[in-house]
Amino acid sequence: MSGRLFVIGTGPGNPEQMTPEALAVVDQATDFFGYGPYLDRLELRHDQLRHASDNREELDRAGAALAMAADGAKVCVVSGGDPGVFAMAAAVCEAIENGPAAWRAVDLIILPGITAMLAVAARAGAPLGHDFCAISLSDNLKPWNIIENRLVLAAKAGFVIALYNPISRARPWQLGEAFKLLREHLPAATPVIFGRAAGRPDERIAVQQLSQADASIADMATCIIIGSAETRIVTRPGRLDLVYTPRFMAGGNR
């Protein structure tokens, strides 16, 4: 007997930014698998069970959830943000591809959520108003030289760049190296938005120019948005400055 496996995101951390669709799934499921701090965001009943694990155990977590769902349970795998953006949906799909045939029979429902770059962008203005990309700076699953190449190509192509996983205790140097590399291809005044815990009580939003961007103010809870050469800052006395990327680029048609 096959059960159901839901994969949901809790959003950036503000309870109001978790979708009603995801909240409805939380009410249905019996067992919840995820990184402990993400599970802590849910208000579970006494009859709903938590299965917390370390944030680096994605495939083991996905396999355990699939095994339980294959036995007939209603299981929920929990991510922060959107589960399909540098999160658990890909791990679940990978586990299904490489796992037993019974896992392919599980009814899999992946629900979209609000990812960190959208929350940070909304707080800053509209930096993602034109073409953009998202790059993880973590080299746990891909070599650093690939990350460097993608940063250079994205900058040259005129993309606004959202950086996920910018820094950790094991990787304290990568964000600084990324800024150094991008300074070779973008104007010195390019806006850099540091968005930590967007929408939560401990939120911190800061905007710096690329030439002076300070990697030391970021941590693993920070999402960073680096503008393109077209991205602008609109000063507003007494209010937060607006950062936005115009919808119409040079040579485009209005």
Summary of the structure (lengths in Angstrom):
residues: 254
radius of gyration: 19.8
end to end distance: 56.2
largest distance: 62.8
contacts: 818
relative contact order: 0.15
helix: 32%
strand: 25%
